[in-house]
Amino acid sequence: MNVKFLEPLDWAILAAYFIILMGIGIWASLKRKKGSSLFMAEHSLSWYHIGFSMWGTNVGPSMLIASASAGFTTGVVSGNYAWYAFVFICLLAFVFAPRYLGAKVTTLPEFMGRRFGQSTRNILAWYTIVTILISWLALTLFAGGILIRQIFDIPMWQSALILLLVSAFFTIAGGLKAVAYTNVYQMVLLIVVSAALTIVGLVKVGGIDGLVAAVPSDYWNMFRPNDDPAFPWLPILLGYPIMGVWFWCTDQSMVQPVLAAKNLKQGQLGANLTGWLKILDVPLYIVPGIICFALFPTLQNPDEAYMTLVTNLFPVGMVGMVMAVLTAALVSTVGSALNALSTVFTIDIYMKYRPKASEKEMISVGRLVTVVGAIISIVICIAIDSIKGLDLFNVFQSVLGFIAPPMAAVFLFGVFWKRATTRAANFALTFGTAFSLLVGVLYLWVFPSEDYPGVWPHFMMLSFDLFVAISVGMFIISMFEKKPQGNALDYGTLPKPSSSVVVLWVLLILVMIALYTFFNGH
């Protein structure tokens, strides 16, 4: 696809979309009370803002393009990365959110700082910033840049710059409230357009029965044999929880909407909505890839599956709408990440040196950090673009798999084991992180698994092994300290969840069990 495929009507729809989006951003920034927090949306977010914002942050361009690619090559099995998440979103709702909100923290480094001390908070703040720059900004810009470059035939740095300028506008102008308000609008649009693509594709292929008949039977299995090279069941079963705990329970970009909830009930309901929305990932993003395999089985590059369906099945105008949706996914992810970046730097680093800084000064610093972070992320994005032979879906998952083990270990030990010490936490965040990233670099670039298939286990099993090694280290250090350092966290009185929260979560759990039962063995 190239720019010549965009007709005047497509351009008009794209322009209208951006005008509406800008209007929402300006409206949200004007609604923000003068002198109020740019970062936490004045703790005013309701359940639907939280649910759509978390899902919107998670739904990047890689989700649309790479999930369709995975659907094209392997069927629904990659949906484990979406559906298995409900366990850890539930953990956030019932274990972590009550403690975060009870402790009245703004950032997660602040939370761990209260548990293990200022040294841990400092390390965790920088760790979080580096994580946001690499996994949220640079990788998202890289995926989006590939798409923009294909359409407009411009260099990667220009593609990344365009995406950043739109995203930064909302973060600088309206803070978290602007990001949350625009996320609701964008995610509704995303659902509508992606559902339309799936429905049109199903009609074209002859309905659900026609689709089932046109693809291999194992395309409908959620679990594959343990010798499957891409999606073996045991590494996913053991390895995803490490990524799940980090991503859904301890990552600032994902958890920030919950921290900004009006109250705990709204946060728990918002997390529940995210769990329901994650069900849509399979029909909206993976099934189009399966449909593409049924309609265009000779397609050479699976990464083109999504746009192949769009250009062949949608009329003029709808192509422009799809481009608006893909841009929406990018703006949503990048905007949330930029806001999280500025929040962590301002609250956890800047205020350490300027504890009496005014709200106005903090907002100015946050905006400056947004700009600097954007520039750094473009540089990293260009560096990633220079690496050849990347498989988008698995590179995203493997990078997260190597980042997750230290954070997952520190938060789980910090919350569940009172004996865990500051020295053990700092060991995990420094040596544990260095070791995890070293293994990741060796796996991805120095001795790539494709060239050394007998040497490496699956990257998800590697993630599990790294978590176990770091956890053992934390346990030994904690047990051998004669005068353990660390604080018991004061959450206040942890409230019991309301009956409506419990009922909705029980319903979601039952639906997820039913879905896994249905899709295993077909």
N, C-alpha and C positions, 0 to 999 in steps of 0.2 A: 504493500500500500504506500502511496506517496501523496504529496499535497494535491496533485492533479485530480485525485479521486474525491476530494472535498468540493462539492458543488456550492453555489452561492447560498442555497438554503441551509446547508451544513454550517457555513460560516456565520450566517445570521443566528442560528440556534446557539452556537458557541459564544457569540458576542452577547446574546441575551442572557445566557447562563452567567457569564462573568459579571454583567451589570447587576443582576439579582444578588449574586454572591457578595459583591462589594457593598451593596445596599444593606444586606444583613449584617455584615461586619461593622459598618459605620453605625447602624442602629444599636448594635450590642455595645459598641464603645461609648455611645452617648448615654445609654442606660446605666453604665457603670457609675456608681456614686462617686462624686469628687472626693479624692483622698482615700478611696477604698482600695482593697487589695487587687492588684492586677493579676495575681497568681492564683488565688483560691476562689475567684468568682464570688467573693463575699459569703462563702459557704451557703450558696443559694441554689445549688443544682438539685433538680428533682429527679426521680427515678428514670424517666424517659430520656432526659439529658444525659444522665450517667450511662445508661445502657447503650444508647446510640453512639455516644462519644467513645466508650471503650471499644465497641465493635468497629467504629469508624477508624480509630487509631490502628486497630489490628488489620483492617482491610486496606492493604497497600496495593500498588499496581502489580507487585509480585504475586499477590493472591489471585488476581484476575488472569494474568498472562501465564504464570507458572502453574497454577492449579489446573487450568485448561490443558496445558501441556502434559501434566501428570495424568490427567483423565484420559487424554489421547493415547498415552503409552501403557498405562497400567490399570485404568478404571477407578473405582471408588476408594481403593485402599489408602490413597493419600489423604482421604477424608478423616483418618485417625488423628491427624494434626489439628483438625477442627473439632471433631466430636468428643475426643478424649479430654478436651479442655474443660468440659463441664465439671469434672471432679475438682479441678483446681480453682475454678471460679467459685465453686461452692465452699472450698477451703478459705478463699478470700472473704466470702460473705459471713461465715460463721466463726472463723478463728482469727483472721488477721484484721478485718475491718473493725470489729468491736474494740480491739486493742489499739489500733491506729487512732480511731476517733476518740476513744476513752482517754488516751494520752494527750489528745489535742495537739498533734504535730502537723506541720506543714509539709515536711519532706520525710522520706524514709531514712536518709542518713541521719536526720535529727532523731528519729525513733531509735535507731541502733546506737546513736551517741548517748542517749539516756540509759541504754542497757549496758554498754561497754565502755563509755567514756569518750572524751573529746578526740583522742587519737584515732579511735575507730571511726568516728564521724568524719574526720578529715580525710582518711583513706577512702572511705565509702563515697564521699562527695566527689572526689576526683575520679574514682572508679565509675561512678554513675555518669559523669560528664563524658568520659572516654567511650563508655558503652553507647550513650545516646548519639554521639558523633559518628561512631562506626556503624552500629546495627540499625539505628533508626533513621539517621539523616543520610549518610553516604550510600548505604545499600539501597535505600528507598529511591534516592535520586538517581542511582545507577539504573535501577529497573525502569523508572519513569523516563530517564534520559534515553534509554534504548527505544522506548515507544515513540517519544517525541521526535527522536532522530530519524526513525523509520518514516514518519509521516511528513515531516517538514524538511528532511535532508539537511540538517544543520549539525555542527560539532557538539560533542557531549557537553562541553562546558557551557555552551549557550543554552542547551536543553535544560541543564541543571539550574542555570541562573534564572530562566523564565519561571520554572516551578517554584524556586525559592522566593522570588519576588512576590508572587501571589500569596504564598503561605505566610511569609514574614509580615505581610500587610495586616493580616488578622491578628497575629500574635502581638505585634507592636501596638496596633490601634486599640484592640479590645481585650487582650489577655485571654485567660481561660474562658471567660464568658463568651467572647466572640467565637473561639474555637468550638465550644460546646454547642452554641446556637447554630452555627453553620454546619456542624456535624449532623444534626438532626435533619436539616434540609437535604444535605448531600446523601445521607444514607437512605432516606426514603426514595430519592431519585435513583440511587444505585440498585435498590431492590426492584423497582419498577422496570428499569431498562434491562437488567440482567434476567429477570423473570420473562420479559418479552422475548429475549433471545432464546431462552430455553424452550418456551412454548412454540415459537415459530419453527425452531429446529425439530422439535418432537413431531409437529404436524408434517414437516417435510420428510421425515424418516419413516412415517407411518405409525405414529403413536408409540406408547411405551412398549407394546408387544413387538412392533417393528424394530425398535431400538435394541431390545433384548435379543432378538433373533439375529441382528446384524453384527454383534460384537461377541468376542469369546466369553464363555460362561464365567470364567474366573474374574472378569471385569466387575462382578457384583459382590466379590468377597472382601470384607473388611480386614480379614486376617489371611496372610499368605504364609507359605511354609518358611521355616527358619533358614533355609538355604536360598531364599529369594534375595538377589543382590541389592535391590532397591528398598524393599519394605518387608523385611523379616519380622515376624510377630514378636519374638522375645525382646530384641533390642528396643522396639517401639514400646512394649509393655513396661520395660524397666527404665529405659532412657528418657521417654517423654515426661514422666513425673518430675525429673530434675529440671528440664526446661519449663515445665508447667508451673512449678512452684516459683521459679525465678520470674517468668514472664507475667503470670497472672496475679501473683501475690506480693512481689518485691520490686518490680520494675516501676520506676517513678512515672514514666510516660503512660503506662497502663493503669496504675492505681490512682493517679492524681484526681480524676473525676470523682472517685469514691471519697477521697480526702476532702473534697469540696462539697460533699453532700449536705443538705439541710440538716439531716439527722441520720442516725444509724439505720432506721427503717428504710429511708429513701435510698441509702447506699446499698443495703441488702436487696431491695427490689430492683435497683438498677443493675446490680451484678446478675440477678436472675434473668432480667431482660436480655443481657448480653449472652447468657447461656442459651436462651431460646433462639436468638439471632444466629448463633454459631451453627445451629442446625441447618440454616439456609446456605451455608458455605458449600455444601455438597451439591444441591440442585442448581445453585446460581453460578458456581465457578468450576466445579469438576465435571458435572454432567454435560455442559457445552463441549468440553473436550472429547467426551465419549461420543456425543452426537457428531462431532467433526470427524472422528474416526469412522463412524458408520457412513457418512456422506462422502468424505474425501480420504479414503484409506491410503492413497498413494502420496499424501502430503509428506514432503521430505523433512521439513523442520517442524517438530511438534510445538515449538515456541510460537509458531504462527497460527496455531489452532483457533484461538479466540478471534483474532482479526480476520481470519479466513471465513469464519462463520458470519461475522458482521458484514463484510463486504459482499458476500454471496447471497445472504438471506434478507438483509435490511434494505429498504428503499432509501432514496435520497432524503436527507433530513434526519433520519434515524442514525445514520453514520455520525453526523454531527452530535447527536444526543449521546452516543456511545463515547465519543471523544470527551464530551463534557463529564460523563460519569467517571472515566478513567482519570481525568484531571481532578475530579472531586476526591477520588480515593487518594491521590497524591497529596493534594492540599490538606486533606484531613490528617494523614499520617505525619507529614512534615510539620504542619502547624502545631499539632500536639507535642511533637518532639522538641520543637523550638521553645515552646512554652515551658516544658519540663526542664530543658537546659538552663534557661534564664532563671527559673525558680530555684533550682539546686545551687547554681553559682551564687546568686544573690543572698539566699537564706543561709546556706551552709558554709560559704567561703567568705564572701564580702562582709557579711555582718560580724564575722569573727574579728575582723580588723576595724570595723566601723560599727560597734554595737549600738551607738546612738544615732545611726543614720535615719533621716526622716523618710517618710513614705515616698515623697517626691524624688528623693535621691535614689532610693531603692528601685523605683520604677525606671529612672533614667539609666541606672546601671543594667537593669534587666534588659532594656531595649538595646543597649550597646552590646551586651553579651549575645543577644539574638543575631545581631549583624555579624559579629566576629565569628560566632559558631557557624553561621551560614557560609561565610568565606572558607573556613577550615573544611567544612563538609564538602564543598565543591572540589577542593584540592584532593581530598581522600577519594572522592567519586572518580576523578580523572585518573588517579592511581589505580583504582579497581578496574577501570575501563582498559588500562594498558595490559592487564592480565588476560591471557587468551584461554579459551576452552572452558569457561565457567558454565556449569549447569545451574540456572537461576534458582530453581526450586530447592535443590539439595544443598547448594552453597548457602542459601538463607538459613535453612534448618541446621546445617552443620556449624555455621558461625555462632548461632544462638546456643547450640549444644556445647560449644567450647567456652562460651562466656558464662553460662548458667551455673556450673557446679560450685564455685566459691560462694556466690551470693545465696544460693539455695541452702548451703550448709550453714552459713552464718545466721541467717534468719530462722531456720528451723531449730538450731541449737539455742539461739538467743531467746526464742519464745517458749520452747518446750523443755529446756533443761537449765534449771537455776544454777547448776554447778559450772556451766560453761564460763570461761574466763576471757578477759580482755586480750590477754596474750594469744590465746587460741584463736579468737576472732581475727586479730591482726595478722596472725600466721596465715589463715585461710585467704584473707583479702590481698596479701602481698605475695608470699611464696606460692600459695595455691593458685592464684590468678596467673602468675608468671609461668608456672608449670602447665596449666591448662592451655594458655595461649601458645606456649612452645609446642605442645603436642598438636594443637590446631594448625600451626604453621607447617610443621613437619608433614601432617596428614594431607593438607590442602595443596601445598606448593613444593616442598623440598623432596619428599618421597610420596608423591600422590598415590592414593589407593588404587587408581586405575592401573598404574605401572607396577605396583607391588601388591597384588590381590591377596597373596597368601600371608602377608605380614600383618595387615591391619584388620581388626574387627570392624563391624559397622559403626559409623560415627555415633549413633545413639547409644550403643553399648560402651563406646569409649567415654561418652558423657557420664554414664552410670558409674563406670570404673573410676573416673576422676573424682566424682562425688564421694564414692566410698573411701578412696585414698585420703581425701581432704578431711572427711568426717573422722576417720581413724586418727589422723594427726591432731585434730581438735580435741578428741576424747583423751588421747594420751597426754597432751600438754595440760589440759584442764585437771586431770587426775594427779599429775605430778607436781602441780604448784602447791606449795605449802601455805602461802598466803594469797589465795585467789582474789583477783580484782574483777569487779563487775558489780552491777547494781540490779536490784529487783525493780522491775518496771511498775509504776503506779498507773493503772488503767482506770482508777475509780472502781465503782461497782459495775461489773459486766452485766448488762441487762439481758433478760431472756428475749429471744426473737418473738415478734408478734405472730399470732396464729396465721394471718394472711401470708406472711413471709414463709413460714414453715410449709403451708399447704402448696404454695406455688413451687417451692423447691422440691417437695415430694413428687409433684406432678412432673416436673422436668426430669427428675431421676428415673421415674417409671417410663417416660417416653424414650429416654436415651437407652435404657435397657432393652426396650422393645425394638428400637432401631438396630442396635447391635445384633440382637437375636435374629431379626429378619434378614439382615445383610450378610450373615455368616452362614455359608453352606449353600448359597444359591448359585 
